[in-house]
Amino acid sequence: MRILILGAGATGGYFGGRMLEAGCDVTFLVRPARAAFLSTNGLIVESPLGDIRLPAPTVTADAAASEWDVVLLSCKAFDLDEAIGTVGGVIGPQTKVLPVLNGLAHLDRLDSAFGSERVLGGLCAIAATLTRDGMVKHLNRAHTFTFGHRTDDQRRFCEVLFADLGRARVDVKRSDAIVLEMWEKWVLLATLAASTCLMRAPVGDIVAAPGGEAVVTGLLDEIQSIAEANGNAARPHVITRVRALLTEAGSGFAASMLRDVEAGGRIEADHIIGDLLRRGAEKGVEAPHLRIAYAHLKAYEARREHEPGR
């Protein structure tokens, strides 16, 4: 299959690198500066699971028109509109779009832009960053990539794609319940982001504080209630695992959103937390802990807006 990956940053660069390493037909759609870097240096990935340094086929937006089987989107939610505009010209009659963004709001926007029959479901679990010298640095041993069909007509395509991607040295999974699995990741991620950003601390420090564990579990219970009201409650074994992760004594587990806040960067407050509150309100679910966390994040965004360079 011909795979086009939008961007060659932390997520797209890592998974794309593993696909290239396995001999998959991968091209990166990148800006001119990144294209120049990759042309000179190749794609460089440093990982505890094995480093990669390979030539990286690239194309820029002004020369990207072609027939692609699948376009992989791994951007942040606040860059989604730009991403839609960028890939709009490369979507052929049979092209599928595979997003691995967090939450679910992006599905509605992609469905509207390209048609729901083209848009697959997907998620990933990885901690990686793009260093200042242009290298993708994989920070731990997690590298899971999950995708699946949202309509029966997409099932065969996903089976063929899985056969192709299954060669890569990553944990690739084809799911028959991809929307549920996206909700389950959202339950974990939203609880982690809301709690660690609100308390400005990792899990271990929060649960060590008086009343800290109650804040985390209160958020988890509210978010699970919203998922349940929307027909996608996280399954019991998932909730058990999530609760253990989020209440582990001494844990340094924290959301990437907290790192973004501490660095003064942009955050996905509306996509990760605000959209949950909207879906909960539509179903009559009260979420007071989550509303406080959301207010905290929106106050951060407001302060960042009127204090440039903060």
C-alpha positions in Angstrom: 0.0 0.0 0.0 1.1 3.6 -0.7 1.2 5.4 2.6 1.4 9.2 3.0 2.2 10.5 6.4 1.5 14.1 7.2 4.6 15.4 9.0 7.8 13.7 10.2 7.7 14.8 13.7 7.6 12.8 16.9 4.7 10.5 16.2 4.6 10.4 12.4 8.4 10.2 12.2 8.6 7.4 14.7 5.9 5.2 13.2 6.8 6.1 9.7 10.4 5.2 10.4 9.4 1.8 11.6 7.3 1.3 8.5 10.3 2.4 6.3 12.6 0.0 8.2 10.2 -2.8 7.4 10.1 -2.0 3.7 6.7 -0.3 3.6 5.9 2.2 0.8 6.0 5.4 2.9 6.3 9.1 1.9 6.3 12.0 4.3 4.3 15.2 3.4 6.4 17.9 5.0 7.2 21.6 4.9 10.2 22.6 2.7 12.6 23.1 5.6 11.9 19.6 7.0 12.1 18.2 3.5 15.6 19.8 3.1 16.7 18.4 6.4 15.5 14.9 5.6 17.1 15.0 2.2 20.4 15.8 3.7 20.4 13.8 6.9 17.7 11.1 6.4 15.2 10.2 9.1 16.9 9.8 12.4 15.2 8.0 15.3 16.8 7.2 18.6 14.9 4.6 20.5 15.6 2.1 23.3 14.0 -0.5 21.0 16.6 0.2 18.2 17.7 3.3 16.4 16.8 4.1 12.8 18.7 6.1 10.2 17.2 5.8 6.7 16.6 7.9 3.6 13.1 9.3 3.9 11.0 9.9 0.8 9.3 13.3 1.1 7.0 15.5 -0.8 5.8 19.0 -0.2 2.2 20.3 -0.4 2.8 22.1 -3.7 3.9 18.8 -5.4 1.9 16.2 -3.4 -0.8 15.3 -5.9 -0.8 11.6 -6.4 -2.8 8.4 -5.7 -2.3 7.3 -2.1 -4.0 4.3 -0.4 -4.0 5.9 3.0 -3.1 9.3 4.5 -1.9 9.1 8.1 -2.7 12.2 10.3 -0.9 12.5 13.6 -1.1 16.3 14.2 -2.3 18.1 17.3 -6.0 19.0 17.4 -5.3 22.7 17.1 -3.5 22.0 13.8 -6.3 19.9 12.3 -7.9 22.6 10.1 -4.5 23.2 8.5 -3.9 19.5 8.1 -7.3 19.1 6.3 -6.4 21.9 3.9 -3.0 20.4 3.3 -4.1 16.8 2.5 -7.3 17.8 0.7 -5.5 17.9 -2.6 -4.0 14.4 -2.3 -7.2 12.5 -1.5 -8.0 10.2 -4.4 -11.2 8.3 -5.1 -10.1 5.3 -3.1 -7.9 7.0 -0.5 -8.6 6.4 3.2 -7.7 8.8 6.0 -6.3 7.4 9.2 -6.1 9.9 12.1 -4.4 9.0 15.4 -5.4 12.2 17.3 -6.7 12.0 20.8 -10.4 12.3 21.7 -13.1 12.0 19.1 -14.1 15.5 17.9 -11.7 15.2 14.9 -13.8 12.4 13.4 -16.8 14.7 12.9 -14.5 17.3 11.2 -12.8 14.7 9.0 -16.1 13.1 8.1 -17.4 16.5 7.0 -14.3 17.2 4.9 -13.8 13.9 3.2 -16.9 11.7 3.9 -17.3 9.2 6.7 -16.7 6.3 4.2 -13.0 7.5 3.9 -12.2 8.0 7.6 -10.9 5.2 9.7 -10.5 5.1 13.4 -7.1 5.1 15.0 -5.1 5.7 18.1 -1.5 5.3 19.3 0.5 5.1 22.5 3.9 6.6 22.4 6.1 9.0 24.2 8.4 10.7 21.7 9.7 14.2 20.9 11.4 16.0 18.0 14.7 17.4 19.2 16.0 20.8 18.2 18.6 19.1 15.9 15.8 17.3 13.9 16.0 13.9 15.5 13.0 11.9 16.7 13.7 10.7 20.2 11.6 7.8 21.6 11.4 8.2 25.3 10.3 4.7 26.6 9.4 1.3 25.3 5.8 1.9 24.4 5.0 2.1 20.7 1.4 0.8 20.1 -0.4 1.7 16.9 -4.1 0.6 16.7 -6.6 1.2 13.9 -9.8 -0.2 12.6 -12.9 0.1 10.5 -15.8 2.4 11.4 -18.1 1.0 8.7 -18.4 -2.6 7.3 -17.2 -1.4 3.9 -13.8 -0.4 5.4 -13.2 -3.8 7.0 -11.4 -5.4 4.0 -9.2 -2.3 3.5 -8.1 -2.5 7.2 -7.3 -6.2 6.8 -5.0 -5.5 3.9 -3.4 -2.5 5.6 -2.8 -4.6 8.7 -1.0 -7.2 6.6 1.3 -4.5 5.3 2.0 -2.6 8.6 2.3 -5.9 10.6 5.8 -6.2 9.2 7.0 -3.1 11.2 8.7 -3.4 14.5 5.9 -1.7 16.4 2.9 -3.1 18.3 0.3 -2.9 15.5 -3.3 -3.9 16.2 -6.3 -4.1 14.0 -9.4 -3.5 16.1 -13.0 -4.6 15.4 -14.1 -2.1 18.1 -12.0 0.9 17.3 -14.4 3.6 18.4 -14.8 1.9 21.8 -11.0 1.7 22.1 -10.7 5.4 21.2 -13.2 6.2 24.0 -11.2 4.0 26.4 -8.0 5.9 25.6 -9.9 9.1 26.0 -11.0 8.1 29.5 -7.4 7.5 30.6 -5.9 10.5 28.8 -8.6 13.0 29.9 -8.3 11.9 33.5 -4.5 12.1 33.4 -4.5 15.5 31.7 -7.2 17.0 33.9 -5.6 15.8 37.2 -1.9 16.4 36.4 -2.5 19.8 34.9 -4.9 20.9 37.6 -2.5 19.8 40.4 0.7 20.7 38.4 2.2 17.4 39.4 2.6 13.8 38.4 0.4 11.0 39.7 2.7 10.0 42.6 2.8 13.5 44.0 -1.0 13.9 43.6 -1.9 10.8 45.4 0.6 11.6 48.2 -1.2 14.8 48.9 -4.2 14.9 51.4 -7.3 14.3 49.3 -5.3 14.0 46.1 -6.4 10.4 45.3 -10.0 11.5 45.7 -9.5 14.2 43.1 -8.1 11.7 40.6 -10.8 9.1 41.2 -13.5 11.7 41.1 -12.4 12.8 37.7 -12.2 9.2 36.5 -15.7 8.4 37.7 -17.1 11.5 36.0 -15.4 10.8 32.7 -16.4 7.2 32.7 -20.0 8.3 33.4 -19.8 10.5 30.3 -18.5 7.6 28.2 -21.2 5.3 29.5 -23.9 7.9 28.7 -22.6 8.0 25.2 -22.7 4.2 24.8 -19.0 3.6 25.1 -18.1 3.0 28.8 -14.6 1.7 29.2 -14.7 -2.1 29.9 -14.2 -3.3 33.5 -10.7 -4.6 32.9 -9.7 -1.3 31.3 -11.1 0.7 34.2 -9.2 -1.5 36.6 -6.0 -0.9 34.8 -6.6 2.8 34.4 -7.5 3.3 38.1 -4.3 1.5 39.1 -2.1 3.6 36.8 -3.6 6.8 38.0 -3.3 6.1 41.7 0.1 4.4 41.8 2.2 5.6 44.7 5.5 7.2 43.7 4.6 7.2 40.0 6.1 9.8 37.7 3.2 9.4 35.2 2.0 12.7 33.8 0.2 14.0 30.7 2.1 15.5 27.8 -0.4 18.4 28.3 1.3 19.2 31.6 4.7 19.4 29.9 3.1 21.7 27.3 1.7 23.9 30.1 5.0 24.0 31.9 6.7 25.0 28.6 4.1 27.7 27.9 2.9 25.9 24.8 -0.4 25.4 23.1 -2.7 22.7 24.5 -5.7 20.7 23.4 -8.0 21.9 26.2 -11.2 22.0 24.1 -10.5 18.8 22.2 -9.6 16.6 25.2 -11.6 18.2 28.1 -14.1 20.7 26.6 -15.6 18.1 24.2 -16.1 15.6 27.0 -18.0 18.2 29.0 -20.2 19.0 25.9 -21.0 15.4 25.4 -21.8 14.9 29.0 -24.0 18.0 29.2 -26.0 16.7 26.2 -26.7 13.5 28.1 -27.4 15.2 31.5 -24.2 14.1 33.2 -22.8 16.4 35.9 -19.0 16.6 36.0 -18.0 19.2 38.7 -14.4 18.0 39.0 -13.9 18.1 35.2 -15.4 21.6 35.0 -12.9 22.9 37.5 -10.0 21.3 35.5 -11.4 22.8 32.3 -11.7 26.2 33.8 -8.1 25.9 34.9 -6.9 25.1 31.4 -8.9 27.8 29.8 -7.5 30.3 32.3 -4.0 29.2 31.3 -4.9 29.7 27.6 -6.3 33.2 28.3 -3.2 34.2 30.2 -0.9 32.8 27.5 -2.9 34.8 24.9 -2.3 38.2 26.6 1.2 37.4 27.9 3.1 36.6 24.7 6.3 34.7 25.3 5.2 33.4 28.6 
